[in-house]
Structure formats: C-alpha cells, structure tokens
Amino acid sequence: MAALLVMNTVPAAAVEPVLIDHVAWGATSLGRTLRIYPTALGRTYDAPDGADIAWAEVVALAPDAQTAGMRMQFDCHWYGRVFIPDKPSWNLEPWRPQVDEGLMAASRCNPGGPEV
C-alpha cells in the first residue's frame, strides 16, 4: 500500500508580503528607540494597504510599539521612504509627542527632538 503524502499549501494570493525584516529595541541618551528594518520589498511596496500591513508586522514583532504616537512616526517613515530610500532603519521613540501631519513632516518624522 502506497503512503499518501498530504501537503498543506496556501494559495500565493493569500500570503501577505513580508515588509519588515526585523525590529530591535535600543537605548539612547533621550530614551528608548525601536529600530525597524524593512525588507527590500518594504522599501518599495506601494499597495494602498501597505502601511497597515507593515505596521501589523511591526506590532507582531514588538507589541509594546502599539501606541498612536509610534504609529504616526511609522507612517511618516513609510510615506517618506521615497525621500530617503536607503535609510538602514526607521527609528521610532515612545517619548516623542503626538503631533499633526504637518509638524510630523516638518520635523522629518522626529517631533520633539533630534533623530536618535
């Protein structure tokens, strides 16, 4: 009797893209920072829901990043990646204030202090 091999497969369309390679918490003189390292695809992915998919990956890797201020910084980096496409990591800090989109952009995603 031949053995039956059953393989579990997922249709390619059902697999989400991997946009974030890894994240790492670090410490600076100003406080904690979460360094987000996007994949090559994450640097160029342009689907309308790309930021939401990538943010979900970040939160899965670092659940304590789930704050409104951190999401605002992330969105700024996500949409600003066209201006600095090769930035090694996108750094988010929980101590930064929540600000409107104009101030977020004017501060280059770093409201409340310099980039760390």
DSSP file (Angstrom, degrees, kcal/mol; ACC not computed):
  #  RESIDUE AA STRUCTURE BP1 BP2  ACC     N-H-->O    O-->H-N    N-H-->O    O-->H-N    TCO  KAPPA ALPHA  PHI   PSI    X-CA   Y-CA   Z-CA
    1    1 A M              0   0    0      0, 0.0     2,-0.2     0, 0.0     0, 0.0   0.000 360.0 360.0 360.0 128.8    0.0    0.0    0.0
    2    2 A A        -     0   0    0      1,-0.1     2,-0.2     0, 0.0     0, 0.0  -0.514 360.0-114.8 -78.3 141.9    1.5    3.4   -1.0
    3    3 A A        -     0   0    0     -2,-0.2     2,-0.6     1,-0.0    -1,-0.1  -0.539  24.7-130.9 -75.2 141.5    1.8    6.1    1.6
    4    4 A L        -     0   0    0     -2,-0.2     2,-0.6     2,-0.0    -1,-0.0  -0.848  16.2-154.4 -96.7 121.6   -0.4    9.1    1.0
    5    5 A L        -     0   0    0     -2,-0.6     2,-0.6     2,-0.0    -2,-0.0  -0.862   9.0-167.2 -98.5 120.1    1.5   12.4    1.3
    6    6 A V        -     0   0    0     -2,-0.6     2,-0.5     2,-0.0    -2,-0.0  -0.932   2.1-166.8-110.5 124.1   -0.6   15.3    2.2
    7    7 A M        -     0   0    0     -2,-0.6     2,-0.7     2,-0.0    -2,-0.0  -0.923  15.8-139.0-112.1 134.0    0.8   18.8    1.8
    8    8 A N        +     0   0    0     -2,-0.5     2,-0.4     2,-0.0    -2,-0.0  -0.817  31.2 177.7 -88.9 119.2   -0.7   21.9    3.3
    9    9 A T        -     0   0    0     -2,-0.7    -2,-0.0     0, 0.0     3,-0.0  -0.914  21.3-149.9-123.2 151.1   -0.4   24.6    0.8
   10   10 A V        -     0   0    0     -2,-0.4     5,-0.1     2,-0.0    -2,-0.0  -0.973  32.6-107.9-117.4 130.5   -1.7   28.2    0.9
   11   11 A P    >>  -     0   0    0      0, 0.0     3,-1.8     0, 0.0     4,-0.6  -0.292  28.7-121.2 -55.9 141.0   -2.6   29.9   -2.4
   12   12 A A  G >4 S+     0   0    0      1,-0.3     3,-1.2     2,-0.2    -2,-0.0   0.847 111.7  59.2 -54.1 -37.6    0.1   32.5   -3.2
   13   13 A A  G 34 S+     0   0    0      1,-0.3    -1,-0.3     3,-0.0    -3,-0.0   0.740 100.5  56.8 -66.2 -21.7   -2.6   35.3   -3.2
   14   14 A A  G <4 S+     0   0    0     -3,-1.8     2,-0.5     2,-0.1    -1,-0.3   0.600  86.7  91.9 -86.0 -11.1   -3.4   34.5    0.4
   15   15 A V  S << S-     0   0    0     -3,-1.2     3,-0.1    -4,-0.6    -5,-0.0  -0.734  75.2-134.3 -88.2 124.5    0.2   35.0    1.7
   16   16 A E        -     0   0    0     -2,-0.5     2,-0.1     1,-0.1    -2,-0.1  -0.412  27.1-103.8 -71.7 151.0    0.9   38.5    2.8
   17   17 A P        -     0   0    0      0, 0.0     2,-0.8     0, 0.0    -1,-0.1  -0.414  28.8-121.1 -69.1 153.4    4.1   40.2    1.7
   18   18 A V        +     0   0    0      1,-0.2    24,-0.3    -2,-0.1    23,-0.2  -0.884  42.1 162.2 -96.9 112.5    6.9   40.4    4.2
   19   19 A L        +     0   0    0     -2,-0.8    20,-2.2     1,-0.2     2,-0.5   0.640  58.3  57.4-106.2 -20.5    7.6   44.1    4.5
   20   20 A I  E     -A   38   0A   0     18,-0.3    -1,-0.2     1,-0.2     3,-0.1  -0.963  55.6-171.0-118.5 122.7    9.6   44.2    7.8
   21   21 A D  E     -     0   0A   0     16,-2.5     2,-0.3    -2,-0.5    -1,-0.2   0.957  66.6 -39.0 -74.4 -53.6   12.7   42.1    8.2
   22   22 A H  E     -A   37   0A   0     15,-1.3    15,-2.8     2,-0.0    -1,-0.3  -0.979  48.4-138.9-164.3 167.5   13.2   42.7   11.9
   23   23 A V  E     -A   36   0A   0     -2,-0.3     2,-0.3    13,-0.2    13,-0.2  -0.928  13.0-167.2-130.8 157.4   12.9   45.2   14.7
   24   24 A A  E     -A   35   0A   0     11,-2.1    11,-2.9    -2,-0.3     2,-0.3  -0.952  16.4-137.1-149.6 127.1   15.2   45.9   17.7
   25   25 A W  E     +A   34   0A   0     -2,-0.3     2,-0.3     9,-0.2     9,-0.2  -0.627  32.7 173.1 -77.9 140.5   14.7   48.0   20.8
   26   26 A G  E     -A   33   0A   0      7,-2.9     7,-2.3    -2,-0.3     2,-0.4  -0.876  26.9-120.3-139.4 173.4   17.6   50.1   21.8
   27   27 A A  E     +A   32   0A   0     -2,-0.3     2,-0.3     5,-0.2     5,-0.2  -0.946  26.2 176.9-120.2 140.4   18.5   52.8   24.3
   28   28 A T  E >   -A   31   0A   0      3,-1.9     3,-0.8    -2,-0.4    88,-0.0  -0.764  49.6 -94.7-127.9 176.3   19.7   56.3   23.6
   29   29 A S  T 3  S+     0   0    0     -2,-0.3     3,-0.1     1,-0.2    87,-0.0   0.695 127.0  47.9 -66.8 -16.9   20.5   59.3   25.8
   30   30 A L  T 3  S-     0   0    0      1,-0.4     2,-0.3    86,-0.0    -1,-0.2   0.550 123.8 -85.5 -99.9  -9.9   17.0   60.5   25.2
   31   31 A G  E <  S-A   28   0A   0     -3,-0.8    -3,-1.9    63,-0.0    -1,-0.4  -0.897  71.0 -15.4 137.4-167.6   15.2   57.2   25.9
   32   32 A R  E     -A   27   0A   0     -2,-0.3    63,-0.4    -5,-0.2     2,-0.3  -0.327  52.2-168.3 -70.9 150.8   14.1   54.0   24.2
   33   33 A T  E     -A   26   0A   0     -7,-2.3    -7,-2.9    60,-0.2     2,-0.6  -0.997  15.0-145.4-138.7 141.6   14.1   53.7   20.4
   34   34 A L  E     -AB  25  92A   0     58,-3.4    58,-2.4    -2,-0.3     2,-0.6  -0.935  15.6-154.8-107.2 115.1   12.6   51.0   18.2
   35   35 A R  E     -AB  24  91A   0    -11,-2.9   -11,-2.1    -2,-0.6     2,-0.5  -0.800   7.9-161.9 -92.4 123.4   14.7   50.4   15.1
   36   36 A I  E     -AB  23  90A   0     54,-2.3    54,-2.7    -2,-0.6   -13,-0.2  -0.919   3.3-161.6-109.8 126.2   12.6   49.0   12.3
   37   37 A Y  E     -A   22   0A   0    -15,-2.8   -16,-2.5    -2,-0.5   -15,-1.3  -0.895  12.6-154.0-110.7 103.1   14.5   47.3    9.4
   38   38 A P  E     -A   20   0A   0      0, 0.0   -18,-0.3     0, 0.0     2,-0.1  -0.349  16.0-117.4 -73.5 155.7   12.3   47.0    6.3
   39   39 A T     >  -     0   0    0    -20,-2.2     4,-1.2     1,-0.1   -20,-0.0  -0.327  36.3 -98.5 -77.0 171.5   12.8   44.3    3.7
   40   40 A A  T >4 S+     0   0    0      1,-0.2     3,-0.5     2,-0.2     4,-0.5   0.908 130.0  49.0 -58.3 -40.9   13.7   45.3    0.1
   41   41 A L  G >> S+     0   0    0    -23,-0.2     4,-2.4     1,-0.2     3,-1.5   0.893 104.7  58.7 -65.0 -39.0   10.1   44.9   -0.8
   42   42 A G  G 34 S+     0   0    0    -24,-0.3    -1,-0.2     1,-0.3    -2,-0.2   0.745 100.4  57.6 -62.5 -23.4    9.1   47.0    2.3
   43   43 A R  G << S+     0   0    0     -4,-1.2    -1,-0.3    -3,-0.5    -2,-0.2   0.657 122.6  22.4 -79.5 -16.0   11.1   49.9    0.8
   44   44 A T  T <4 S+     0   0    0     -3,-1.5    -2,-0.2    -4,-0.5    -1,-0.1   0.499  83.1 128.2-128.4  -8.7    9.2   49.9   -2.4
   45   45 A Y     <  +     0   0    0     -4,-2.4     6,-0.0     1,-0.1    -4,-0.0  -0.296  28.1 177.5 -59.3 128.3    5.8   48.3   -1.7
   46   46 A D        +     0   0    0      4,-0.1    -1,-0.1     3,-0.0    -4,-0.0   0.176  25.6 133.2-125.4  20.0    3.1   50.7   -2.9
   47   47 A A    >   -     0   0    0      1,-0.1     3,-2.2     2,-0.1     4,-0.3  -0.401  67.6-114.1 -66.3 149.0   -0.3   48.9   -2.3
   48   48 A P  T 3  S+     0   0    0      0, 0.0     3,-0.3     0, 0.0     4,-0.2   0.804 117.4  44.0 -55.8 -31.1   -2.9   51.1   -0.7
   49   49 A D  T 3> S+     0   0    0      1,-0.2     4,-2.4     2,-0.1     5,-0.2   0.229  81.3 110.3 -98.3  14.9   -2.8   49.0    2.5
   50   50 A G  H <> S+     0   0    0     -3,-2.2     4,-2.8     1,-0.2     5,-0.2   0.892  75.4  50.8 -57.6 -45.0    0.9   48.7    2.6
   51   51 A A  H  > S+     0   0    0     -4,-0.3     4,-2.6    -3,-0.3    -1,-0.2   0.896 111.7  48.5 -62.4 -39.4    1.4   50.8    5.7
   52   52 A D  H  > S+     0   0    0      2,-0.2     4,-2.2    -4,-0.2    -1,-0.2   0.907 112.5  48.0 -67.3 -41.3   -1.2   48.9    7.6
   53   53 A I  H  X S+     0   0    0     -4,-2.4     4,-1.7     2,-0.2    -2,-0.2   0.944 114.7  45.6 -63.1 -47.5    0.3   45.5    6.6
   54   54 A A  H  X S+     0   0    0     -4,-2.8     4,-2.2     1,-0.2    -2,-0.2   0.904 111.7  51.6 -64.2 -41.7    3.8   46.7    7.6
   55   55 A W  H  X S+     0   0    0     -4,-2.6     4,-2.7    -5,-0.2     5,-0.2   0.900 106.6  54.4 -63.6 -39.3    2.6   48.2   10.9
   56   56 A A  H  X S+     0   0    0     -4,-2.2     4,-1.9     1,-0.2    -1,-0.2   0.884 108.0  50.4 -60.7 -37.3    0.9   44.9   11.7
   57   57 A E  H  X S+     0   0    0     -4,-1.7     4,-1.6     2,-0.2    -2,-0.2   0.915 109.9  50.2 -65.6 -42.2    4.2   43.2   11.2
   58   58 A V  H  X S+     0   0    0     -4,-2.2     4,-2.4     1,-0.2     3,-0.3   0.945 111.7  47.3 -59.9 -48.7    5.9   45.7   13.5
   59   59 A V  H  < S+     0   0    0     -4,-2.7    -1,-0.2     1,-0.2    -2,-0.2   0.843 108.6  54.9 -65.8 -33.3    3.4   45.2   16.2
   60   60 A A  H  < S+     0   0    0     -4,-1.9    -1,-0.2    -5,-0.2    -2,-0.2   0.861 115.5  39.7 -65.2 -33.9    3.6   41.4   15.9
   61   61 A L  H  < S+     0   0    0     -4,-1.6    -2,-0.2    -3,-0.3    -1,-0.2   0.768 134.7  19.8 -85.0 -28.1    7.4   41.7   16.5
   62   62 A A    ><  -     0   0    0     -4,-2.4     3,-2.4    -5,-0.2    -1,-0.2  -0.651  66.6-178.8-143.3  79.6    7.2   44.4   19.2
   63   63 A P  G >  S+     0   0    0      0, 0.0     3,-1.6     0, 0.0    -1,-0.1   0.779  79.8  64.5 -55.7 -30.2    3.7   44.5   20.8
   64   64 A D  G 3  S+     0   0    0      1,-0.3    -5,-0.1    -5,-0.0    -2,-0.0   0.487  85.3  75.2 -75.6   1.1    4.6   47.4   23.1
   65   65 A A  G <   +     0   0    0     -3,-2.4     2,-2.3    -6,-0.2    -1,-0.3   0.583  64.6 111.4 -80.0 -10.3    5.1   49.6   20.0
   66   66 A Q    <   +     0   0    0     -3,-1.6     2,-0.3    -4,-0.2    -1,-0.1  -0.399  44.2 119.3 -72.8  76.7    1.3   49.8   19.6
   67   67 A T  S  > S-     0   0    0     -2,-2.3     4,-2.3     1,-0.1     5,-0.2  -0.952  71.5-118.7-133.6 156.6    0.7   53.5   20.5
   68   68 A A  H  > S+     0   0    0     -2,-0.3     4,-2.3     1,-0.2     5,-0.1   0.904 113.9  51.1 -61.5 -41.8   -0.8   56.3   18.5
   69   69 A G  H  > S+     0   0    0      1,-0.2     4,-1.9     2,-0.2    -1,-0.2   0.887 110.3  48.3 -65.0 -39.1    2.5   58.3   18.6
   70   70 A M  H  > S+     0   0    0      2,-0.2     4,-2.5     1,-0.2    -1,-0.2   0.898 110.7  51.5 -68.2 -39.2    4.6   55.4   17.4
   71   71 A R  H  X S+     0   0    0     -4,-2.3     4,-2.9     2,-0.2    -2,-0.2   0.904 108.0  52.6 -64.4 -39.2    2.1   54.7   14.6
   72   72 A M  H  X S+     0   0    0     -4,-2.3     4,-2.0     2,-0.2    -1,-0.2   0.923 110.8  46.6 -62.1 -43.3    2.3   58.3   13.5
   73   73 A Q  H  X S+     0   0    0     -4,-1.9     4,-2.3     2,-0.2    -2,-0.2   0.914 112.2  51.3 -63.4 -42.1    6.1   58.2   13.3
   74   74 A F  H  X S+     0   0    0     -4,-2.5     4,-3.1     1,-0.2    -2,-0.2   0.943 108.8  50.0 -60.6 -48.1    5.9   54.9   11.5
   75   75 A D  H  X S+     0   0    0     -4,-2.9     4,-2.7     1,-0.2     5,-0.3   0.888 108.5  53.7 -58.6 -39.6    3.5   56.3    8.9
   76   76 A C  H  X S+     0   0    0     -4,-2.0     4,-1.8    -5,-0.2    -1,-0.2   0.932 112.5  43.2 -60.7 -46.0    5.8   59.3    8.4
   77   77 A H  H  X S+     0   0    0     -4,-2.3     4,-0.8     2,-0.2    -2,-0.2   0.909 112.7  53.9 -65.3 -41.3    8.8   57.0    7.7
   78   78 A W  H >< S+     0   0    0     -4,-3.1     3,-0.7     1,-0.2    -2,-0.2   0.945 117.0  35.4 -59.2 -50.0    6.6   54.7    5.5
   79   79 A Y  H >< S+     0   0    0     -4,-2.7     3,-0.5     1,-0.2    -1,-0.2   0.736 117.7  54.0 -79.7 -20.7    5.5   57.6    3.2
   80   80 A G  H >X S+     0   0    0     -4,-1.8     3,-1.9    -5,-0.3     4,-1.1   0.478  78.2  96.1 -88.2  -2.9    8.8   59.4    3.5
   81   81 A R  T << S+     0   0    0     -4,-0.8    -1,-0.2    -3,-0.7     6,-0.2   0.726  73.5  66.7 -63.2 -19.9   10.9   56.4    2.4
   82   82 A V  T <4 S+     0   0    0     -3,-0.5    -1,-0.3     1,-0.2    -2,-0.1   0.792 102.1  48.1 -68.9 -25.3   10.8   57.8   -1.2
   83   83 A F  T <4 S+     0   0    0     -3,-1.9    -2,-0.2     1,-0.3    -1,-0.2   0.801 128.6  21.9 -84.3 -30.5   13.0   60.7    0.0
   84   84 A I  S >< S+     0   0    0     -4,-1.1     3,-1.3     1,-0.1    -1,-0.3  -0.639  74.3 166.6-133.3  74.3   15.5   58.5    1.9
   85   85 A P  T 3  S+     0   0    0      0, 0.0    -1,-0.1     0, 0.0    -3,-0.1   0.728  73.4  46.0 -68.3 -22.2   15.1   55.1    0.2
   86   86 A D  T 3  S+     0   0    0      3,-0.0    -5,-0.0   -43,-0.0   -43,-0.0   0.207  70.2 139.9-108.2  16.1   18.3   53.5    1.7
   87   87 A K    <   -     0   0    0     -3,-1.3    -3,-0.1    -6,-0.2     3,-0.1  -0.442  52.5-137.5 -60.0 124.5   18.0   54.6    5.3
   88   88 A P  S    S+     0   0    0      0, 0.0     2,-0.3     0, 0.0    -1,-0.2   0.885  76.4   4.1 -56.4 -44.1   19.1   51.5    7.2
   89   89 A S        -     0   0    0    -52,-0.1     2,-0.6     2,-0.0   -52,-0.2  -0.974  63.3-129.4-141.3 155.4   16.4   51.6    9.9
   90   90 A W  E     -B   36   0A   0    -54,-2.7   -54,-2.3    -2,-0.3     2,-0.5  -0.938  32.2-151.1-102.7 118.8   13.3   53.6   10.7
   91   91 A N  E     -B   35   0A   0     -2,-0.6     2,-0.4   -56,-0.2   -56,-0.2  -0.811  14.1-174.5-102.9 125.8   13.6   54.7   14.3
   92   92 A L  E     -B   34   0A   0    -58,-2.4   -58,-3.4    -2,-0.5   -22,-0.1  -0.935   6.1-161.0-118.2 139.4   10.5   55.3   16.5
   93   93 A E    >   -     0   0    0     -2,-0.4     3,-1.3   -60,-0.2   -60,-0.2  -0.979  15.8-150.5-124.9 128.4   10.6   56.6   20.0
   94   94 A P  T 3  S+     0   0    0      0, 0.0   -25,-0.1     0, 0.0    -1,-0.1   0.705  95.5  63.0 -67.9 -18.5    7.7   56.3   22.5
   95   95 A W  T 3  S+     0   0    0    -63,-0.4   -62,-0.1     2,-0.1   -64,-0.0   0.596  78.3 105.8 -83.6 -10.1    8.7   59.5   24.2
   96   96 A R  S <  S-     0   0    0     -3,-1.3    16,-0.2     1,-0.1   -23,-0.1  -0.432  76.1-111.9 -70.6 144.1    8.0   61.7   21.2
   97   97 A P        -     0   0    0      0, 0.0     2,-0.4     0, 0.0    -1,-0.1  -0.364  25.7-109.3 -74.0 154.1    4.9   63.8   21.3
   98   98 A Q        +     0   0    0     -2,-0.1     2,-0.3   -26,-0.0   -29,-0.1  -0.705  49.4 169.7 -77.0 132.0    1.9   63.2   19.1
   99   99 A V        -     0   0    0     -2,-0.4     2,-0.0   -30,-0.1    -3,-0.0  -0.863  36.6 -86.2-137.0 170.3    1.6   66.0   16.5
  100  100 A D     >  -     0   0    0     -2,-0.3     4,-2.4     1,-0.1     5,-0.2  -0.293  47.0-100.5 -75.8 168.6   -0.3   66.7   13.4
  101  101 A E  H  > S+     0   0    0      1,-0.2     4,-2.6     2,-0.2     5,-0.2   0.843 120.0  56.2 -60.1 -36.2    0.9   65.5   10.0
  102  102 A G  H  > S+     0   0    0      2,-0.2     4,-2.5     1,-0.2    -1,-0.2   0.936 111.5  41.4 -63.0 -47.1    2.3   68.9    9.0
  103  103 A L  H  > S+     0   0    0      2,-0.2     4,-2.0     1,-0.2    -1,-0.2   0.860 112.6  55.9 -69.0 -35.1    4.6   69.1   12.1
  104  104 A M  H  <>S+     0   0    0     -4,-2.4     5,-2.8     2,-0.2     6,-0.4   0.944 112.4  42.0 -60.9 -46.7    5.5   65.4   11.7
  105  105 A A  H ><5S+     0   0    0     -4,-2.6     3,-1.7     1,-0.2    -2,-0.2   0.915 112.7  53.0 -66.7 -42.8    6.7   66.1    8.2
  106  106 A A  H 3<5S+     0   0    0     -4,-2.5    -1,-0.2     1,-0.3    -2,-0.2   0.826 109.3  49.8 -62.9 -31.0    8.4   69.3    9.1
  107  107 A S  T ><5S-     0   0    0     -4,-2.0     3,-1.0    -5,-0.1    -1,-0.3   0.345 115.3-117.2 -88.3   6.7   10.3   67.5   11.9
  108  108 A R  T < 5S-     0   0    0     -3,-1.7    -3,-0.2     1,-0.2    -2,-0.1   0.890  74.4 -51.8  55.5  43.0   11.3   64.8    9.4
  109  109 A C  T 3 <S+     0   0    0     -5,-2.8    -1,-0.2    -6,-0.2    -4,-0.1   0.583 125.8  99.2  74.9  14.1    9.4   62.2   11.5
  110  110 A N    X   +     0   0    0     -3,-1.0     3,-1.2    -6,-0.4     2,-0.1  -0.471  49.7 177.2-129.6  61.2   11.2   63.3   14.7
  111  111 A P  T 3   +     0   0    0      0, 0.0    -7,-0.1     0, 0.0   -38,-0.0  -0.383  67.0  24.8 -66.7 142.9    8.9   65.6   16.7
  112  112 A G  T 3  S-     0   0    0    -16,-0.2   -17,-0.0    -2,-0.1    -5,-0.0   0.479 125.9  -2.5  88.9   1.7   10.2   66.8   20.0
  113  113 A G  S <  S-     0   0    0     -3,-1.2     3,-0.1    -6,-0.1   -17,-0.0  -0.926  89.3 -52.1 162.1 174.1   13.9   66.4   19.4
  114  114 A P        -     0   0    0      0, 0.0     2,-0.1     0, 0.0    -7,-0.0  -0.181  65.7 -84.0 -70.0 163.8   16.6   65.3   17.0
  115  115 A E              0   0    0      1,-0.1    -5,-0.1    -7,-0.0    -6,-0.0  -0.454 360.0 360.0 -64.6 137.3   16.8   61.9   15.3
  116  116 A V              0   0    0     -2,-0.1    -1,-0.1   -25,-0.1   -24,-0.1   0.353 360.0 360.0-119.6 360.0   18.4   59.3   17.6
